[in-house]
Amino acid sequence: MVLTACAVDGADTVLLCTTVTANEADVRAGGARATADTWLGPAAGLADTARVLLLPDQMTPDPEAGDPLAGNVYRPPSVPLPGARLRVS
């Protein structure tokens, strides 16, 4: 499972994002959830972090996913850049 972790300020402006790969072996072994560790930082303004958002990569396990010659139209989501404004509801 791949997630993007983004630190955002109070106005939902991205300060920093990083990709997190969760250990799905925990789930396959009968666990309730996958686990992962990562480090956010250093970045200018990171002290202004109001929350950290997790954005899933919604790609299904398909060996041809994202292959333009396979005919599917899936495009992995891009990682938000610092300064991007996220809509949070």
N, C-alpha and C positions, 0 to 999 in steps of 0.2 A: 504494500500500500504506500503510495507516495502522497505526501501532503506538502503544502507550502505554508510556512509559518511567517506571518507578517506582524511586525510591531507597528502600531498606528497611534497617532496622537488623539487628542480629544475631538478633533474635527475630522477624524477618519482619514487622515493623510498618511500615506505609507512612509515610515522612517527607514525600514529595512526589512527585507524578506530573505528567507533561506529555504531550501528544499529539505524535507525530512523524509527518510525512508523508514517505515515502521517494520518491525520484526513480526511478520505474519506467522512464523513458526509457533509463536505463543498461542495463536488462535487455533491453528491446526492441531496442536497438542491438547486441545480441550479447554484452553483458557478463554476468558470472557472478552479479552481485548488485546490488541496488539500494543507493543511498547516501542518507544524510540527516545533517544536523547539527542539534543543538538545544542549549539551555542549561538545566540544572537548577539552580534557585536564584533568589534567596536564600530560605532557610526556616530556621526554628528547628530545631536538632538535626541539620542536614544533615552536620555533622562526624561524626556517629555512623553514617554510611552504611557498611554492610557489603558491599552489592552493588547493582547496578542491574538490574532485571528488565525484559524486554521482553514485553509482552502484546499479541498480535495481535488486530486487529479481524477476525473471521473472516467478514465479509460478502463474499459472492460478487458479482462485477460484474453486477448486475441492476438496470435502471432503476426497477423497482418494489419493490426490497428495502426493507423497513421501512415501506412504505405500508400503513396499516391497511385501506384500501379495496380493496387488491389481493388480499386473502385470505391472504397468507402470514403466518407467525407470528414471523418474525425480529425480534428486538429487539436493537439494537446493545448491546454490553456497556457498562456504566457505568464511568467512570474511578474507581478506588479513591480514597477521601478519606484525608487524613492521619489516622493512628491506626487505620486498618483493618488487620486481621491477614490476611496472605495465606498460603495453604497452599502450600508449596514442597516438591516431592518430587524 
